Amino acid sequence: MIKILKAPLQLEPFLDKFGDLFTKPSYRSFRDLCAALSVCDKSKTVANLCDTMADCRKGKKARSSYNWFFSDANWDENEVAQRKVDLFIEHLSLKDDDKILLIIDDTYNEKEGIQTDGVGKFYDHSKEAYIWGNNFVTSVIQSKGLLIPHKAKMYVKDEHENENFKTKLELAYEDIIEPLKVPKNIRLYIVFDSWWFSTDLFNKCLNLGHNIVCQIKSDKKVKINNIMSYHVKDMANQIEDKYFIKTTINVRGKKKTYYTFEKDVILDKIGVVKLVISKRKKDGTTKYIISTNKYLSSKEIISIYEDRWDIETAHRETNQKLGFKDYQLREKHSIERFIQLVFSVWTAILLWELDNPPSMDGSKTRTMGDMIDRVKMQAAGETFEYVMTYFNLPVLDGGLLYILKSLGLKI
């Protein structure tokens, strides 16, 4: 396991932006834990994160202090989430009418026992089976092809008449959508799949001035000219193939071809939206996607909805590389704080890479996994240099140091 003596180079400028959200002792814990999360090769439990910090590290705290940081320290993980968004928007230099996507979904984490808050029996559609564990409503902020994980809020079933119970739709709106602040000149689109479709959620988002792009189910009724009413599937079956337009877009680096038909329709209790019927000849699938911004083209609407997959990427990579689901904390509040630190490390590394782009040598774009591996290499190099200096040994431009520098590490 890598032992660190300070926050890796890639994290330092980012973490400095959060000092005002914490007391000085809590800010030190925030820095320590984010640094450890970025390089720890074991399960990201508090014990292993603490063990990742070298014993000679100045200011290292006892494990109980780091546990206290998650459970009882006076700081607001929602403020941390908003600060991440502010820094992301600033780095992208978004202009008037640029788009930001807020993608909403949920994910599961299998857990044994009953001691952890929110643990219960859930049906996981990805596995087509019931699992025992936690369920989180999650969100991602995306713009210009880049994404950061935003928030994860635990869903707790209403099995014990919990007076604070919220449905997943209420969690999505009250804890994620409504509190999010973006500049007034930026267009925010809420993106979700058909499970999340709700007239109440739709209207609440519209009242905030946001746009929505989402899929609807095939049996959803729509009206044309406030007279004719159809299930969208029946409507699609009446449209001849010659009226579908070939539409090609880039999806995660690959070209996809769709055949689309668009029509302004009326949704009951919502109003006029643009409906895009999208067919793929390759696999025979048909999707029904709506946009509250009727001025978007079919291509733009399909592209926005395809970006919904970015949240699956965030689930996978934050779990595999940063231990999103490694928590061994019991309280809902502590777990959501832990996850917010994981999301903060992701954002720190991405923003550093934006400020320090790779050389234009024809190599492929680095994934987040590649970026995190570079942080680990950087931390190993910094520890190596510390050891050499501590024992008054010469740090020569050769051997391991040369190799590390040749990889682009700033040692």
Summary of the structure (lengths in Angstrom):
residues: 411
radius of gyration: 23.7
end to end distance: 19.9
largest distance: 85.4
contacts: 1240
relative contact order: 0.14
helix: 41%
strand: 24%
